[in-house]
C-alpha cells in the first residue's frame, strides 16, 4: 500500500474517481482465486493486488465523500465508514478460523473475495460521483489540472504526512507484538492475551464513531490530533508496564480509543485545507497515508530488531511510543480547517481585522 498509494492516487485523480474506485474494488476481490493458486508466489500476488486495490479505494473514497457531503458532515461520514472497516476486521478475526475449519483456508479466502466482488459490482452499477460546487469555484467551472509537485511541496501536505508516521508506527507495533508481549513477559496464556488485545478493535470502532460525531458538533479538527497525539504513547506505556489485569484492560481500552478517535479527522482535514478541491485533497491524503503506512511497516520491525539485540521488547516499544508524538506536533503546526475556524476567520475579515 505504501509503495503504490501515490502513483495510483495520481492516476486516479486524472482518470476519474468512479473508474479508479471501481478498479480498486475489483482488485480487492483478487483472493477469490485462492483455490487455484498452486504456489506461494501466486498466492502472494493476490495479496499484492489486494494492497494495490486498497491503495486506490481508501483516498478516493474520501474524495467522493467530499463531493457529496459538506464540511460539517464529512467527519461523521468518515467516522461511520472507518467504524465499519474496524468492525469488518473484527468480524474477519472471529469468523475466519471457523470457516477455514469447516471448509478450507482457500475457500475462506474465496468467500471474502466473493463479498468484495459483490461490493465492486454494486459500486459499478449504482456508484456515483458528483462535482461539488465549492467556495473557491462558485460557478462550478471545471477544475484546472493538478500540479502534483506543488501539492507535494506544500507545507501543509508535508506536515500532515509526517504527522501520521508516529501513530501508524505505534498502532501496528502494538497490534503485532502486544499478544506476544503479554504471553512471554506477563505469562498470560496466548488465547487470553489475544482476547485482551481484541478489545482494541471494539473500542477502536466506538472511537471512530465518536471521532466523527464530536468534530461535526464542535466544528473543529485540531483537538482530535492534539489530544490523541499527546496521550496515545502514554496510554500505550500503561499497557506495557503494569502486570495488573484491571490496569491492562483499562489501558488497552484507552489505547483503542486514542489510536482511532482521530481517524475521521485524518480523512477530513485534507479535503478542507485552504484552496484544496476534492481531487487535490485526495492526492494530499494519498501521500499522507503512503508515508504513514511506511511507519506502519517499520513499527513491528523496529520492535523485533531491538528485541533481538537487547532481549527485551521495551526499547522498541518505547521508541514507537515517543514517535507517536508526531501527531501532536502536526496538530500544532497545521491550520484549523473546521467550519468554526472558517466562520471566525470570515467575521474577522468583515471586521477589517485581517488583510
FISE-732316 format. One record per residue (C-alpha): residue number from 1; residue in one letter; x, y, z. Coordinates in steps of 0.02 Angstrom, whole numbers. Example, Ala and Ser with C-alpha at 12.3 -4.5 7.8 and 13.67 -1.06 7.14 Angstrom:
# residues 2
1,A,615,-225,390
2,S,684,-53,357
END
This chain:
# residues 355
1,X,0,0,0
2,X,140,120,44
3,X,227,85,-122
4,X,77,102,-237
5,X,-29,233,-148
6,X,49,387,-227
7,X,60,329,-410
8,X,-114,254,-413
9,X,-182,406,-322
10,X,-111,521,-455
11,X,-179,412,-595
12,X,-348,407,-508
13,X,-360,595,-496
14,X,-329,608,-683
15,X,-446,470,-741
16,X,-598,499,-631
17,X,-644,445,-456
18,X,-781,322,-503
19,X,-674,224,-625
20,X,-520,211,-516
21,X,-625,165,-364
22,X,-707,25,-467
23,X,-537,-41,-523
24,X,-476,-39,-343
25,X,-633,-127,-280
26,X,-612,-266,-408
27,X,-428,-287,-362
28,X,-480,-308,-180
29,X,-577,-463,-230
30,X,-421,-547,-301
31,X,-415,-677,-162
32,X,-567,-757,-246
33,X,-443,-860,-349
34,X,-353,-930,-195
35,X,-406,-1113,-230
36,X,-321,-1100,-400
37,X,-154,-1035,-332
38,X,-34,-1181,-344
39,X,116,-1092,-268
40,X,158,-969,-131
41,X,208,-840,-263
42,X,37,-846,-344
43,X,-48,-826,-175
44,X,68,-682,-132
45,X,18,-598,-296
46,X,-164,-595,-240
47,X,-108,-508,-80
48,X,-11,-378,-180
49,X,-163,-347,-291
50,X,-271,-326,-136
51,X,-147,-197,-70
52,X,-147,-102,-235
53,X,-337,-103,-233
54,X,-340,-37,-54
55,X,-216,99,-102
56,X,-340,152,-237
57,X,-504,146,-142
58,X,-458,223,25
59,X,-410,401,-26
60,X,-530,402,-174
61,X,-674,362,-56
62,X,-631,517,47
63,X,-631,620,-112
64,X,-802,554,-163
65,X,-872,592,9
66,X,-808,771,0
67,X,-906,793,-163
68,X,-1069,730,-90
69,X,-1063,799,88
70,X,-1025,971,157
71,X,-881,1005,276
72,X,-993,992,429
73,X,-1049,816,384
74,X,-882,747,324
75,X,-811,694,494
76,X,-967,593,534
77,X,-968,507,364
78,X,-783,464,379
79,X,-807,407,559
80,X,-950,291,515
81,X,-852,220,368
82,X,-697,184,470
83,X,-801,110,610
84,X,-871,-16,486
85,X,-695,-51,422
86,X,-641,-88,600
87,X,-793,-197,633
88,X,-760,-290,470
89,X,-584,-328,528
90,X,-651,-388,695
91,X,-780,-498,609
92,X,-646,-575,499
93,X,-539,-616,651
94,X,-687,-702,733
95,X,-756,-792,581
96,X,-604,-846,481
97,X,-545,-991,590
98,X,-719,-1073,600
99,X,-746,-1050,412
100,X,-573,-1118,370
101,X,-600,-1265,488
102,X,-770,-1308,412
103,X,-716,-1282,231
104,X,-532,-1242,200
105,X,-424,-1088,211
106,X,-430,-1071,22
107,X,-620,-1069,21
108,X,-622,-947,167
109,X,-520,-826,62
110,X,-633,-859,-86
111,X,-787,-817,18
112,X,-711,-650,66
113,X,-665,-622,-116
114,X,-847,-653,-167
115,X,-906,-523,-41
116,X,-778,-397,-108
117,X,-828,-437,-287
118,X,-1012,-408,-247
119,X,-967,-239,-172
120,X,-866,-194,-327
121,X,-1011,-240,-442
122,X,-1131,-139,-333
123,X,-1020,13,-349
124,X,-1004,-11,-537
125,X,-1194,-18,-554
126,X,-1251,113,-429
127,X,-1098,214,-377
128,X,-1097,397,-421
129,X,-975,540,-412
130,X,-1030,720,-412
131,X,-929,879,-437
132,X,-974,985,-286
133,X,-978,1173,-309
134,X,-856,1250,-186
135,X,-823,1423,-117
136,X,-663,1429,-218
137,X,-760,1388,-376
138,X,-937,1459,-352
139,X,-979,1449,-537
140,X,-944,1262,-543
141,X,-812,1277,-677
142,X,-706,1127,-720
143,X,-557,1101,-605
144,X,-389,1151,-677
145,X,-258,1014,-695
146,X,-174,965,-532
147,X,6,1021,-510
148,X,69,867,-418
149,X,238,942,-374
150,X,163,1096,-294
151,X,41,989,-195
152,X,180,877,-129
153,X,292,1025,-86
154,X,157,1121,5
155,X,197,1145,190
156,X,28,1080,249
157,X,47,921,143
158,X,221,884,214
159,X,170,919,394
160,X,11,816,379
161,X,103,668,302
162,X,242,667,431
163,X,118,683,574
164,X,46,512,530
165,X,211,418,539
166,X,214,405,728
167,X,36,346,764
168,X,42,220,621
169,X,208,153,687
170,X,143,133,864
171,X,-25,60,813
172,X,48,-79,707
173,X,188,-115,831
174,X,61,-134,973
175,X,-60,-236,869
176,X,78,-352,810
177,X,178,-376,971
178,X,57,-349,1116
179,X,-10,-530,1124
180,X,168,-597,1118
181,X,224,-471,1249
182,X,85,-521,1369
183,X,119,-706,1339
184,X,308,-701,1360
185,X,332,-558,1485
186,X,174,-567,1592
187,X,150,-756,1574
188,X,-27,-746,1505
189,X,-98,-891,1406
190,X,-87,-842,1222
191,X,-276,-858,1199
192,X,-305,-738,1344
193,X,-177,-614,1277
194,X,-258,-618,1106
195,X,-431,-593,1181
196,X,-373,-442,1280
197,X,-295,-360,1128
198,X,-460,-388,1034
199,X,-527,-250,1146
200,X,-427,-132,1037
201,X,-543,-172,892
202,X,-704,-146,990
203,X,-653,17,1072
204,X,-574,73,907
205,X,-739,54,815
206,X,-830,153,950
207,X,-694,286,947
208,X,-712,304,757
209,X,-896,347,780
210,X,-861,466,924
211,X,-719,543,823
212,X,-843,576,684
213,X,-983,648,792
214,X,-881,765,903
215,X,-789,858,763
216,X,-955,880,674
217,X,-1035,952,832
218,X,-887,1061,879
219,X,-840,1116,703
220,X,-656,1089,746
221,X,-524,962,691
222,X,-360,1005,780
223,X,-412,945,955
224,X,-431,770,880
225,X,-249,773,828
226,X,-179,859,982
227,X,-262,755,1118
228,X,-230,581,1042
229,X,-56,635,990
230,X,-15,683,1169
231,X,-97,534,1257
232,X,-78,388,1137
233,X,101,348,1186
234,X,68,371,1372
235,X,-79,252,1369
236,X,25,126,1271
237,X,155,130,1410
238,X,13,90,1532
239,X,-24,-66,1429
240,X,157,-121,1446
241,X,219,-75,1619
242,X,89,-146,1739
243,X,56,-333,1759
244,X,-115,-299,1835
245,X,-273,-363,1747
246,X,-378,-209,1787
247,X,-244,-86,1732
248,X,-211,-187,1575
249,X,-395,-190,1525
250,X,-418,-4,1555
251,X,-255,41,1466
252,X,-293,-69,1315
253,X,-468,5,1301
254,X,-399,182,1312
255,X,-265,142,1183
256,X,-402,81,1065
257,X,-489,248,1088
258,X,-338,362,1068
259,X,-271,264,920
260,X,-437,281,825
261,X,-530,437,879
262,X,-427,544,760
263,X,-466,436,607
264,X,-615,536,545
265,X,-518,699,560
266,X,-370,625,468
267,X,-482,583,321
268,X,-570,752,330
269,X,-430,880,352
270,X,-351,857,177
271,X,-519,898,97
272,X,-534,1059,197
273,X,-361,1135,176
274,X,-365,1311,102
275,X,-377,1311,-87
276,X,-398,1121,-96
277,X,-526,1037,-209
278,X,-588,858,-181
279,X,-466,791,-311
280,X,-318,885,-239
281,X,-369,834,-63
282,X,-367,653,-117
283,X,-188,674,-178
284,X,-138,750,-10
285,X,-222,606,82
286,X,-140,480,-33
287,X,33,546,6
288,X,-4,555,193
289,X,-69,377,200
290,X,80,316,99
291,X,203,397,220
292,X,101,336,369
293,X,99,159,302
294,X,289,163,289
295,X,289,194,476
296,X,162,56,499
297,X,275,-62,404
298,X,427,-14,508
299,X,345,-21,680
300,X,344,-210,706
301,X,519,-224,629
302,X,591,-94,748
303,X,523,-186,899
304,X,579,-357,838
305,X,753,-299,788
306,X,787,-214,954
307,X,714,-364,1047
308,X,841,-474,960
309,X,981,-355,1008
310,X,931,-321,1189
311,X,824,-469,1239
312,X,680,-351,1283
313,X,530,-285,1188
314,X,528,-122,1288
315,X,663,-22,1194
316,X,574,-37,1028
317,X,402,-8,1102
318,X,462,146,1197
319,X,535,216,1036
320,X,367,188,949
321,X,277,274,1094
322,X,391,425,1076
323,X,365,431,887
324,X,176,442,912
325,X,203,622,971
326,X,220,667,786
327,X,30,677,781
328,X,32,808,920
329,X,167,908,830
330,X,67,900,668
331,X,-87,960,760
332,X,10,1111,824
333,X,80,1157,653
334,X,-72,1125,544
335,X,-207,1258,523
336,X,-380,1229,595
337,X,-489,1181,446
338,X,-657,1154,531
339,X,-813,1260,495
340,X,-799,1354,660
341,X,-625,1417,619
342,X,-681,1470,445
343,X,-830,1562,519
344,X,-718,1656,642
345,X,-596,1699,503
346,X,-738,1763,394
347,X,-801,1876,534
348,X,-627,1946,564
349,X,-608,1986,380
350,X,-776,2076,378
351,X,-723,2174,533
352,X,-562,2227,448
353,X,-452,2131,569
354,X,-368,2028,434
355,X,-298,2087,266
END
